[in-house]
Amino acid sequence: MKYIDEFRGEEKAKPLIEEIRRTADRLLRIMEVCGTHTVSIARYGIRKILPSNIELVSGPGCPVCVTANR
């Protein structure tokens, strides 16, 4: 699928992770605003490959995720 498959794969992720490790020289907290972000982070193992000084914090949820479906 165009614009999805071309951004997946270990060979594409490795340089990005190395750049994050190289430049993240202090504690960083990144908020996952949307429940879909949280699901994707868990599904693709992103939390496990980030350096220990990067903390992902679950946020309040976006309006689409937290609004009741009526």
mmCIF file of the N, C-alpha and C atoms, coordinates in Angstrom:
data_MODEL
# 
_entry.id   MODEL 
# 
loop_
_atom_site.group_PDB 
_atom_site.id 
_atom_site.type_symbol 
_atom_site.label_atom_id 
_atom_site.label_alt_id 
_atom_site.label_comp_id 
_atom_site.label_asym_id 
_atom_site.label_entity_id 
_atom_site.label_seq_id 
_atom_site.pdbx_PDB_ins_code 
_atom_site.Cartn_x 
_atom_site.Cartn_y 
_atom_site.Cartn_z 
_atom_site.occupancy 
_atom_site.B_iso_or_equiv 
_atom_site.pdbx_formal_charge 
_atom_site.auth_seq_id 
_atom_site.auth_comp_id 
_atom_site.auth_asym_id 
_atom_site.auth_atom_id 
_atom_site.pdbx_PDB_model_num 
ATOM 1   N N  . MET A 1 1  ? 0.844   -1.174 0.000  1.00 0.00 ? 1  MET A N  1 
ATOM 2   C CA . MET A 1 1  ? 0.000   0.000  0.000  1.00 0.00 ? 1  MET A CA 1 
ATOM 3   C C  . MET A 1 1  ? 0.893   1.243  0.000  1.00 0.00 ? 1  MET A C  1 
ATOM 4   N N  . LYS A 1 2  ? 0.688   2.106  -0.952 1.00 0.00 ? 2  LYS A N  1 
ATOM 5   C CA . LYS A 1 2  ? 1.526   3.296  -1.082 1.00 0.00 ? 2  LYS A CA 1 
ATOM 6   C C  . LYS A 1 2  ? 1.408   4.173  0.163  1.00 0.00 ? 2  LYS A C  1 
ATOM 7   N N  . TYR A 1 3  ? 2.538   4.699  0.587  1.00 0.00 ? 3  TYR A N  1 
ATOM 8   C CA . TYR A 1 3  ? 2.670   5.579  1.750  1.00 0.00 ? 3  TYR A CA 1 
ATOM 9   C C  . TYR A 1 3  ? 2.519   4.852  3.080  1.00 0.00 ? 3  TYR A C  1 
ATOM 10  N N  . ILE A 1 4  ? 2.400   3.551  3.062  1.00 0.00 ? 4  ILE A N  1 
ATOM 11  C CA . ILE A 1 4  ? 2.408   2.792  4.308  1.00 0.00 ? 4  ILE A CA 1 
ATOM 12  C C  . ILE A 1 4  ? 3.541   1.785  4.264  1.00 0.00 ? 4  ILE A C  1 
ATOM 13  N N  . ASP A 1 5  ? 3.489   0.873  3.302  1.00 0.00 ? 5  ASP A N  1 
ATOM 14  C CA . ASP A 1 5  ? 4.503   -0.178 3.225  1.00 0.00 ? 5  ASP A CA 1 
ATOM 15  C C  . ASP A 1 5  ? 5.901   0.378  3.012  1.00 0.00 ? 5  ASP A C  1 
ATOM 16  N N  . GLU A 1 6  ? 6.023   1.475  2.302  1.00 0.00 ? 6  GLU A N  1 
ATOM 17  C CA . GLU A 1 6  ? 7.357   2.011  2.034  1.00 0.00 ? 6  GLU A CA 1 
ATOM 18  C C  . GLU A 1 6  ? 8.024   2.606  3.276  1.00 0.00 ? 6  GLU A C  1 
ATOM 19  N N  . PHE A 1 7  ? 7.270   2.784  4.352  1.00 0.00 ? 7  PHE A N  1 
ATOM 20  C CA . PHE A 1 7  ? 7.845   3.310  5.585  1.00 0.00 ? 7  PHE A CA 1 
ATOM 21  C C  . PHE A 1 7  ? 8.007   2.234  6.650  1.00 0.00 ? 7  PHE A C  1 
ATOM 22  N N  . ARG A 1 8  ? 7.720   0.994  6.315  1.00 0.00 ? 8  ARG A N  1 
ATOM 23  C CA . ARG A 1 8  ? 7.839   -0.106 7.266  1.00 0.00 ? 8  ARG A CA 1 
ATOM 24  C C  . ARG A 1 8  ? 9.103   -0.897 6.995  1.00 0.00 ? 8  ARG A C  1 
ATOM 25  N N  . GLY A 1 9  ? 9.554   -1.575 8.021  1.00 0.00 ? 9  GLY A N  1 
ATOM 26  C CA . GLY A 1 9  ? 10.679  -2.479 7.848  1.00 0.00 ? 9  GLY A CA 1 
ATOM 27  C C  . GLY A 1 9  ? 11.861  -2.091 8.706  1.00 0.00 ? 9  GLY A C  1 
ATOM 28  N N  . GLU A 1 10 ? 12.561  -3.117 9.152  1.00 0.00 ? 10 GLU A N  1 
ATOM 29  C CA . GLU A 1 10 ? 13.703  -2.922 10.037 1.00 0.00 ? 10 GLU A CA 1 
ATOM 30  C C  . GLU A 1 10 ? 14.794  -2.070 9.393  1.00 0.00 ? 10 GLU A C  1 
ATOM 31  N N  . GLU A 1 11 ? 15.034  -2.268 8.101  1.00 0.00 ? 11 GLU A N  1 
ATOM 32  C CA . GLU A 1 11 ? 16.110  -1.519 7.432  1.00 0.00 ? 11 GLU A CA 1 
ATOM 33  C C  . GLU A 1 11 ? 15.819  -0.021 7.402  1.00 0.00 ? 11 GLU A C  1 
ATOM 34  N N  . LYS A 1 12 ? 14.570  0.360  7.438  1.00 0.00 ? 12 LYS A N  1 
ATOM 35  C CA . LYS A 1 12 ? 14.219  1.783  7.460  1.00 0.00 ? 12 LYS A CA 1 
ATOM 36  C C  . LYS A 1 12 ? 14.174  2.327  8.880  1.00 0.00 ? 12 LYS A C  1 
ATOM 37  N N  . ALA A 1 13 ? 13.827  1.479  9.831  1.00 0.00 ? 13 ALA A N  1 
ATOM 38  C CA . ALA A 1 13 ? 13.709  1.920  11.221 1.00 0.00 ? 13 ALA A CA 1 
ATOM 39  C C  . ALA A 1 13 ? 15.066  2.075  11.902 1.00 0.00 ? 13 ALA A C  1 
ATOM 40  N N  . LYS A 1 14 ? 16.021  1.217  11.576 1.00 0.00 ? 14 LYS A N  1 
ATOM 41  C CA . LYS A 1 14 ? 17.322  1.239  12.261 1.00 0.00 ? 14 LYS A CA 1 
ATOM 42  C C  . LYS A 1 14 ? 18.014  2.601  12.220 1.00 0.00 ? 14 LYS A C  1 
ATOM 43  N N  . PRO A 1 15 ? 18.140  3.250  11.059 1.00 0.00 ? 15 PRO A N  1 
ATOM 44  C CA . PRO A 1 15 ? 18.805  4.559  11.053 1.00 0.00 ? 15 PRO A CA 1 
ATOM 45  C C  . PRO A 1 15 ? 18.060  5.602  11.889 1.00 0.00 ? 15 PRO A C  1 
ATOM 46  N N  . LEU A 1 16 ? 16.745  5.527  11.909 1.00 0.00 ? 16 LEU A N  1 
ATOM 47  C CA . LEU A 1 16 ? 15.969  6.475  12.711 1.00 0.00 ? 16 LEU A CA 1 
ATOM 48  C C  . LEU A 1 16 ? 16.194  6.256  14.202 1.00 0.00 ? 16 LEU A C  1 
ATOM 49  N N  . ILE A 1 17 ? 16.202  5.001  14.615 1.00 0.00 ? 17 ILE A N  1 
ATOM 50  C CA . ILE A 1 17 ? 16.439  4.692  16.026 1.00 0.00 ? 17 ILE A CA 1 
ATOM 51  C C  . ILE A 1 17 ? 17.847  5.108  16.428 1.00 0.00 ? 17 ILE A C  1 
ATOM 52  N N  . GLU A 1 18 ? 18.820  4.856  15.580 1.00 0.00 ? 18 GLU A N  1 
ATOM 53  C CA . GLU A 1 18 ? 20.192  5.276  15.885 1.00 0.00 ? 18 GLU A CA 1 
ATOM 54  C C  . GLU A 1 18 ? 20.289  6.796  16.017 1.00 0.00 ? 18 GLU A C  1 
ATOM 55  N N  . GLU A 1 19 ? 19.609  7.522  15.159 1.00 0.00 ? 19 GLU A N  1 
ATOM 56  C CA . GLU A 1 19 ? 19.608  8.989  15.240 1.00 0.00 ? 19 GLU A CA 1 
ATOM 57  C C  . GLU A 1 19 ? 18.938  9.460  16.531 1.00 0.00 ? 19 GLU A C  1 
ATOM 58  N N  . ILE A 1 20 ? 17.862  8.813  16.912 1.00 0.00 ? 20 ILE A N  1 
ATOM 59  C CA . ILE A 1 20 ? 17.196  9.158  18.175 1.00 0.00 ? 20 ILE A CA 1 
ATOM 60  C C  . ILE A 1 20 ? 18.142  8.908  19.344 1.00 0.00 ? 20 ILE A C  1 
ATOM 61  N N  . ARG A 1 21 ? 18.807  7.759  19.357 1.00 0.00 ? 21 ARG A N  1 
ATOM 62  C CA . ARG A 1 21 ? 19.747  7.446  20.449 1.00 0.00 ? 21 ARG A CA 1 
ATOM 63  C C  . ARG A 1 21 ? 20.906  8.439  20.489 1.00 0.00 ? 21 ARG A C  1 
ATOM 64  N N  . ARG A 1 22 ? 21.358  8.849  19.320 1.00 0.00 ? 22 ARG A N  1 
ATOM 65  C CA . ARG A 1 22 ? 22.497  9.763  19.247 1.00 0.00 ? 22 ARG A CA 1 
ATOM 66  C C  . ARG A 1 22 ? 22.134  11.162 19.737 1.00 0.00 ? 22 ARG A C  1 
ATOM 67  N N  . THR A 1 23 ? 20.940  11.616 19.434 1.00 0.00 ? 23 THR A N  1 
ATOM 68  C CA . THR A 1 23 ? 20.581  13.007 19.732 1.00 0.00 ? 23 THR A CA 1 
ATOM 69  C C  . THR A 1 23 ? 19.785  13.192 21.020 1.00 0.00 ? 23 THR A C  1 
ATOM 70  N N  . ALA A 1 24 ? 19.192  12.140 21.539 1.00 0.00 ? 24 ALA A N  1 
ATOM 71  C CA . ALA A 1 24 ? 18.399  12.260 22.771 1.00 0.00 ? 24 ALA A CA 1 
ATOM 72  C C  . ALA A 1 24 ? 19.340  12.175 23.964 1.00 0.00 ? 24 ALA A C  1 
ATOM 73  N N  . ASP A 1 25 ? 19.870  13.315 24.364 1.00 0.00 ? 25 ASP A N  1 
ATOM 74  C CA . ASP A 1 25 ? 20.899  13.348 25.396 1.00 0.00 ? 25 ASP A CA 1 
ATOM 75  C C  . ASP A 1 25 ? 20.360  13.703 26.780 1.00 0.00 ? 25 ASP A C  1 
ATOM 76  N N  . ARG A 1 26 ? 19.036  13.724 26.927 1.00 0.00 ? 26 ARG A N  1 
ATOM 77  C CA . ARG A 1 26 ? 18.424  14.021 28.223 1.00 0.00 ? 26 ARG A CA 1 
ATOM 78  C C  . ARG A 1 26 ? 17.093  13.275 28.296 1.00 0.00 ? 26 ARG A C  1 
ATOM 79  N N  . LEU A 1 27 ? 16.464  13.337 29.461 1.00 0.00 ? 27 LEU A N  1 
ATOM 80  C CA . LEU A 1 27 ? 15.162  12.704 29.618 1.00 0.00 ? 27 LEU A CA 1 
ATOM 81  C C  . LEU A 1 27 ? 14.134  13.424 28.753 1.00 0.00 ? 27 LEU A C  1 
ATOM 82  N N  . LEU A 1 28 ? 13.417  12.665 27.954 1.00 0.00 ? 28 LEU A N  1 
ATOM 83  C CA . LEU A 1 28 ? 12.356  13.218 27.110 1.00 0.00 ? 28 LEU A CA 1 
ATOM 84  C C  . LEU A 1 28 ? 11.060  12.492 27.418 1.00 0.00 ? 28 LEU A C  1 
ATOM 85  N N  . ARG A 1 29 ? 10.001  13.264 27.578 1.00 0.00 ? 29 ARG A N  1 
ATOM 86  C CA . ARG A 1 29 ? 8.664   12.682 27.756 1.00 0.00 ? 29 ARG A CA 1 
ATOM 87  C C  . ARG A 1 29 ? 7.833   13.074 26.551 1.00 0.00 ? 29 ARG A C  1 
ATOM 88  N N  . ILE A 1 30 ? 7.311   12.085 25.874 1.00 0.00 ? 30 ILE A N  1 
ATOM 89  C CA . ILE A 1 30 ? 6.491   12.313 24.685 1.00 0.00 ? 30 ILE A CA 1 
ATOM 90  C C  . ILE A 1 30 ? 5.093   11.794 24.985 1.00 0.00 ? 30 ILE A C  1 
ATOM 91  N N  . MET A 1 31 ? 4.097   12.671 24.820 1.00 0.00 ? 31 MET A N  1 
ATOM 92  C CA . MET A 1 31 ? 2.728   12.271 25.116 1.00 0.00 ? 31 MET A CA 1 
ATOM 93  C C  . MET A 1 31 ? 2.057   11.679 23.889 1.00 0.00 ? 31 MET A C  1 
ATOM 94  N N  . GLU A 1 32 ? 1.476   10.523 24.091 1.00 0.00 ? 32 GLU A N  1 
ATOM 95  C CA . GLU A 1 32 ? 0.632   9.893  23.072 1.00 0.00 ? 32 GLU A CA 1 
ATOM 96  C C  . GLU A 1 32 ? -0.754  10.496 23.272 1.00 0.00 ? 32 GLU A C  1 
ATOM 97  N N  . VAL A 1 33 ? -1.155  11.374 22.391 1.00 0.00 ? 33 VAL A N  1 
ATOM 98  C CA . VAL A 1 33 ? -2.416  12.093 22.564 1.00 0.00 ? 33 VAL A CA 1 
ATOM 99  C C  . VAL A 1 33 ? -3.607  11.224 22.189 1.00 0.00 ? 33 VAL A C  1 
ATOM 100 N N  . CYS A 1 34 ? -3.446  10.384 21.213 1.00 0.00 ? 34 CYS A N  1 
ATOM 101 C CA . CYS A 1 34 ? -4.558  9.626  20.643 1.00 0.00 ? 34 CYS A CA 1 
ATOM 102 C C  . CYS A 1 34 ? -4.427  8.146  21.007 1.00 0.00 ? 34 CYS A C  1 
ATOM 103 N N  . GLY A 1 35 ? -5.543  7.503  21.265 1.00 0.00 ? 35 GLY A N  1 
ATOM 104 C CA . GLY A 1 35 ? -5.523  6.074  21.552 1.00 0.00 ? 35 GLY A CA 1 
ATOM 105 C C  . GLY A 1 35 ? -4.945  5.255  20.414 1.00 0.00 ? 35 GLY A C  1 
ATOM 106 N N  . THR A 1 36 ? -5.121  5.731  19.194 1.00 0.00 ? 36 THR A N  1 
ATOM 107 C CA . THR A 1 36 ? -4.549  5.038  18.042 1.00 0.00 ? 36 THR A CA 1 
ATOM 108 C C  . THR A 1 36 ? -3.025  5.079  18.091 1.00 0.00 ? 36 THR A C  1 
ATOM 109 N N  . HIS A 1 37 ? -2.459  6.174  18.596 1.00 0.00 ? 37 HIS A N  1 
ATOM 110 C CA . HIS A 1 37 ? -1.003  6.240  18.773 1.00 0.00 ? 37 HIS A CA 1 
ATOM 111 C C  . HIS A 1 37 ? -0.563  5.139  19.737 1.00 0.00 ? 37 HIS A C  1 
ATOM 112 N N  . THR A 1 38 ? -1.261  5.029  20.867 1.00 0.00 ? 38 THR A N  1 
ATOM 113 C CA . THR A 1 38 ? -0.915  4.037  21.881 1.00 0.00 ? 38 THR A CA 1 
ATOM 114 C C  . THR A 1 38 ? -0.978  2.622  21.311 1.00 0.00 ? 38 THR A C  1 
ATOM 115 N N  . VAL A 1 39 ? -2.024  2.330  20.564 1.00 0.00 ? 39 VAL A N  1 
ATOM 116 C CA . VAL A 1 39 ? -2.186  1.006  19.962 1.00 0.00 ? 39 VAL A CA 1 
ATOM 117 C C  . VAL A 1 39 ? -1.058  0.727  18.969 1.00 0.00 ? 39 VAL A C  1 
ATOM 118 N N  . SER A 1 40 ? -0.728  1.695  18.135 1.00 0.00 ? 40 SER A N  1 
ATOM 119 C CA . SER A 1 40 ? 0.344   1.510  17.146 1.00 0.00 ? 40 SER A CA 1 
ATOM 120 C C  . SER A 1 40 ? 1.695   1.327  17.814 1.00 0.00 ? 40 SER A C  1 
ATOM 121 N N  . ILE A 1 41 ? 1.951   2.097  18.863 1.00 0.00 ? 41 ILE A N  1 
ATOM 122 C CA . ILE A 1 41 ? 3.217   1.977  19.596 1.00 0.00 ? 41 ILE A CA 1 
ATOM 123 C C  . ILE A 1 41 ? 3.348   0.573  20.175 1.00 0.00 ? 41 ILE A C  1 
ATOM 124 N N  . ALA A 1 42 ? 2.265   0.050  20.728 1.00 0.00 ? 42 ALA A N  1 
ATOM 125 C CA . ALA A 1 42 ? 2.293   -1.307 21.287 1.00 0.00 ? 42 ALA A CA 1 
ATOM 126 C C  . ALA A 1 42 ? 2.392   -2.357 20.184 1.00 0.00 ? 42 ALA A C  1 
ATOM 127 N N  . ARG A 1 43 ? 1.605   -2.215 19.143 1.00 0.00 ? 43 ARG A N  1 
ATOM 128 C CA . ARG A 1 43 ? 1.555   -3.211 18.064 1.00 0.00 ? 43 ARG A CA 1 
ATOM 129 C C  . ARG A 1 43 ? 2.913   -3.384 17.387 1.00 0.00 ? 43 ARG A C  1 
ATOM 130 N N  . TYR A 1 44 ? 3.611   -2.287 17.158 1.00 0.00 ? 44 TYR A N  1 
ATOM 131 C CA . TYR A 1 44 ? 4.863   -2.358 16.412 1.00 0.00 ? 44 TYR A CA 1 
ATOM 132 C C  . TYR A 1 44 ? 6.107   -2.360 17.298 1.00 0.00 ? 44 TYR A C  1 
ATOM 133 N N  . GLY A 1 45 ? 5.931   -2.463 18.615 1.00 0.00 ? 45 GLY A N  1 
ATOM 134 C CA . GLY A 1 45 ? 7.063   -2.601 19.528 1.00 0.00 ? 45 GLY A CA 1 
ATOM 135 C C  . GLY A 1 45 ? 7.941   -1.371 19.636 1.00 0.00 ? 45 GLY A C  1 
ATOM 136 N N  . ILE A 1 46 ? 7.381   -0.215 19.377 1.00 0.00 ? 46 ILE A N  1 
ATOM 137 C CA . ILE A 1 46 ? 8.176   1.014  19.384 1.00 0.00 ? 46 ILE A CA 1 
ATOM 138 C C  . ILE A 1 46 ? 8.718   1.318  20.774 1.00 0.00 ? 46 ILE A C  1 
ATOM 139 N N  . ARG A 1 47 ? 7.904   1.127  21.792 1.00 0.00 ? 47 ARG A N  1 
ATOM 140 C CA . ARG A 1 47 ? 8.341   1.423  23.163 1.00 0.00 ? 47 ARG A CA 1 
ATOM 141 C C  . ARG A 1 47 ? 9.595   0.622  23.523 1.00 0.00 ? 47 ARG A C  1 
ATOM 142 N N  . LYS A 1 48 ? 9.664   -0.636 23.080 1.00 0.00 ? 48 LYS A N  1 
ATOM 143 C CA . LYS A 1 48 ? 10.790  -1.512 23.428 1.00 0.00 ? 48 LYS A CA 1 
ATOM 144 C C  . LYS A 1 48 ? 12.106  -1.087 22.791 1.00 0.00 ? 48 LYS A C  1 
ATOM 145 N N  . ILE A 1 49 ? 12.053  -0.422 21.648 1.00 0.00 ? 49 ILE A N  1 
ATOM 146 C CA . ILE A 1 49 ? 13.306  -0.098 20.958 1.00 0.00 ? 49 ILE A CA 1 
ATOM 147 C C  . ILE A 1 49 ? 13.800  1.319  21.241 1.00 0.00 ? 49 ILE A C  1 
ATOM 148 N N  . LEU A 1 50 ? 12.992  2.115  21.945 1.00 0.00 ? 50 LEU A N  1 
ATOM 149 C CA . LEU A 1 50 ? 13.441  3.466  22.279 1.00 0.00 ? 50 LEU A CA 1 
ATOM 150 C C  . LEU A 1 50 ? 14.448  3.415  23.425 1.00 0.00 ? 50 LEU A C  1 
ATOM 151 N N  . PRO A 1 51 ? 15.366  4.375  23.468 1.00 0.00 ? 51 PRO A N  1 
ATOM 152 C CA . PRO A 1 51 ? 16.311  4.432  24.581 1.00 0.00 ? 51 PRO A CA 1 
ATOM 153 C C  . PRO A 1 51 ? 15.571  4.645  25.905 1.00 0.00 ? 51 PRO A C  1 
ATOM 154 N N  . SER A 1 52 ? 16.187  4.255  27.006 1.00 0.00 ? 52 SER A N  1 
ATOM 155 C CA . SER A 1 52 ? 15.536  4.332  28.318 1.00 0.00 ? 52 SER A CA 1 
ATOM 156 C C  . SER A 1 52 ? 15.258  5.762  28.770 1.00 0.00 ? 52 SER A C  1 
ATOM 157 N N  . ASN A 1 53 ? 15.925  6.743  28.180 1.00 0.00 ? 53 ASN A N  1 
ATOM 158 C CA . ASN A 1 53 ? 15.688  8.131  28.580 1.00 0.00 ? 53 ASN A CA 1 
ATOM 159 C C  . ASN A 1 53 ? 14.512  8.771  27.832 1.00 0.00 ? 53 ASN A C  1 
ATOM 160 N N  . ILE A 1 54 ? 13.816  7.989  27.017 1.00 0.00 ? 54 ILE A N  1 
ATOM 161 C CA . ILE A 1 54 ? 12.612  8.489  26.351 1.00 0.00 ? 54 ILE A CA 1 
ATOM 162 C C  . ILE A 1 54 ? 11.416  7.779  26.964 1.00 0.00 ? 54 ILE A C  1 
ATOM 163 N N  . GLU A 1 55 ? 10.558  8.575  27.570 1.00 0.00 ? 55 GLU A N  1 
ATOM 164 C CA . GLU A 1 55 ? 9.378   8.052  28.250 1.00 0.00 ? 55 GLU A CA 1 
ATOM 165 C C  . GLU A 1 55 ? 8.137   8.423  27.447 1.00 0.00 ? 55 GLU A C  1 
ATOM 166 N N  . LEU A 1 56 ? 7.324   7.436  27.140 1.00 0.00 ? 56 LEU A N  1 
ATOM 167 C CA . LEU A 1 56 ? 6.060   7.682  26.451 1.00 0.00 ? 56 LEU A CA 1 
ATOM 168 C C  . LEU A 1 56 ? 4.955   7.734  27.494 1.00 0.00 ? 56 LEU A C  1 
ATOM 169 N N  . VAL A 1 57 ? 4.185   8.819  27.470 1.00 0.00 ? 57 VAL A N  1 
ATOM 170 C CA . VAL A 1 57 ? 3.141   9.056  28.459 1.00 0.00 ? 57 VAL A CA 1 
ATOM 171 C C  . VAL A 1 57 ? 1.794   9.047  27.750 1.00 0.00 ? 57 VAL A C  1 
ATOM 172 N N  . SER A 1 58 ? 0.862   8.256  28.261 1.00 0.00 ? 58 SER A N  1 
ATOM 173 C CA . SER A 1 58 ? -0.475  8.247  27.670 1.00 0.00 ? 58 SER A CA 1 
ATOM 174 C C  . SER A 1 58 ? -1.192  9.540  28.029 1.00 0.00 ? 58 SER A C  1 
ATOM 175 N N  . GLY A 1 59 ? -1.773  10.152 27.013 1.00 0.00 ? 59 GLY A N  1 
ATOM 176 C CA . GLY A 1 59 ? -2.428  11.435 27.205 1.00 0.00 ? 59 GLY A CA 1 
ATOM 177 C C  . GLY A 1 59 ? -3.930  11.311 27.376 1.00 0.00 ? 59 GLY A C  1 
ATOM 178 N N  . PRO A 1 60 ? -4.616  12.429 27.235 1.00 0.00 ? 60 PRO A N  1 
ATOM 179 C CA . PRO A 1 60 ? -6.050  12.480 27.499 1.00 0.00 ? 60 PRO A CA 1 
ATOM 180 C C  . PRO A 1 60 ? -6.906  11.821 26.425 1.00 0.00 ? 60 PRO A C  1 
ATOM 181 N N  . GLY A 1 61 ? -6.369  11.595 25.272 1.00 0.00 ? 61 GLY A N  1 
ATOM 182 C CA . GLY A 1 61 ? -7.145  11.048 24.159 1.00 0.00 ? 61 GLY A CA 1 
ATOM 183 C C  . GLY A 1 61 ? -7.641  12.166 23.261 1.00 0.00 ? 61 GLY A C  1 
ATOM 184 N N  . CYS A 1 62 ? -7.690  11.877 21.991 1.00 0.00 ? 62 CYS A N  1 
ATOM 185 C CA . CYS A 1 62 ? -8.177  12.882 21.045 1.00 0.00 ? 62 CYS A CA 1 
ATOM 186 C C  . CYS A 1 62 ? -9.704  12.884 21.061 1.00 0.00 ? 62 CYS A C  1 
ATOM 187 N N  . PRO A 1 63 ? -10.342 13.923 20.565 1.00 0.00 ? 63 PRO A N  1 
ATOM 188 C CA . PRO A 1 63 ? -11.806 13.988 20.581 1.00 0.00 ? 63 PRO A CA 1 
ATOM 189 C C  . PRO A 1 63 ? -12.476 12.790 19.906 1.00 0.00 ? 63 PRO A C  1 
ATOM 190 N N  . VAL A 1 64 ? -11.885 12.269 18.861 1.00 0.00 ? 64 VAL A N  1 
ATOM 191 C CA . VAL A 1 64 ? -12.484 11.122 18.175 1.00 0.00 ? 64 VAL A CA 1 
ATOM 192 C C  . VAL A 1 64 ? -12.473 9.896  19.082 1.00 0.00 ? 64 VAL A C  1 
ATOM 193 N N  . CYS A 1 65 ? -11.393 9.701  19.819 1.00 0.00 ? 65 CYS A N  1 
ATOM 194 C CA . CYS A 1 65 ? -11.270 8.513  20.666 1.00 0.00 ? 65 CYS A CA 1 
ATOM 195 C C  . CYS A 1 65 ? -12.103 8.601  21.944 1.00 0.00 ? 65 CYS A C  1 
ATOM 196 N N  . VAL A 1 66 ? -12.306 9.795  22.475 1.00 0.00 ? 66 VAL A N  1 
ATOM 197 C CA . VAL A 1 66 ? -12.961 9.911  23.780 1.00 0.00 ? 66 VAL A CA 1 
ATOM 198 C C  . VAL A 1 66 ? -14.427 10.326 23.704 1.00 0.00 ? 66 VAL A C  1 
ATOM 199 N N  . THR A 1 67 ? -14.912 10.676 22.530 1.00 0.00 ? 67 THR A N  1 
ATOM 200 C CA . THR A 1 67 ? -16.302 11.096 22.384 1.00 0.00 ? 67 THR A CA 1 
ATOM 201 C C  . THR A 1 67 ? -17.201 9.872  22.212 1.00 0.00 ? 67 THR A C  1 
ATOM 202 N N  . ALA A 1 68 ? -18.306 9.880  22.923 1.00 0.00 ? 68 ALA A N  1 
ATOM 203 C CA . ALA A 1 68 ? -19.246 8.761  22.828 1.00 0.00 ? 68 ALA A CA 1 
ATOM 204 C C  . ALA A 1 68 ? -19.819 8.665  21.422 1.00 0.00 ? 68 ALA A C  1 
ATOM 205 N N  . ASN A 1 69 ? -20.026 7.445  20.976 1.00 0.00 ? 69 ASN A N  1 
ATOM 206 C CA . ASN A 1 69 ? -20.606 7.201  19.660 1.00 0.00 ? 69 ASN A CA 1 
ATOM 207 C C  . ASN A 1 69 ? -22.118 7.090  19.819 1.00 0.00 ? 69 ASN A C  1 
ATOM 208 N N  . ARG A 1 70 ? -22.844 8.068  19.335 1.00 0.00 ? 70 ARG A N  1 
ATOM 209 C CA . ARG A 1 70 ? -24.316 8.071  19.487 1.00 0.00 ? 70 ARG A CA 1 
ATOM 210 C C  . ARG A 1 70 ? -24.987 7.957  18.164 1.00 0.00 ? 70 ARG A C  1 
# 
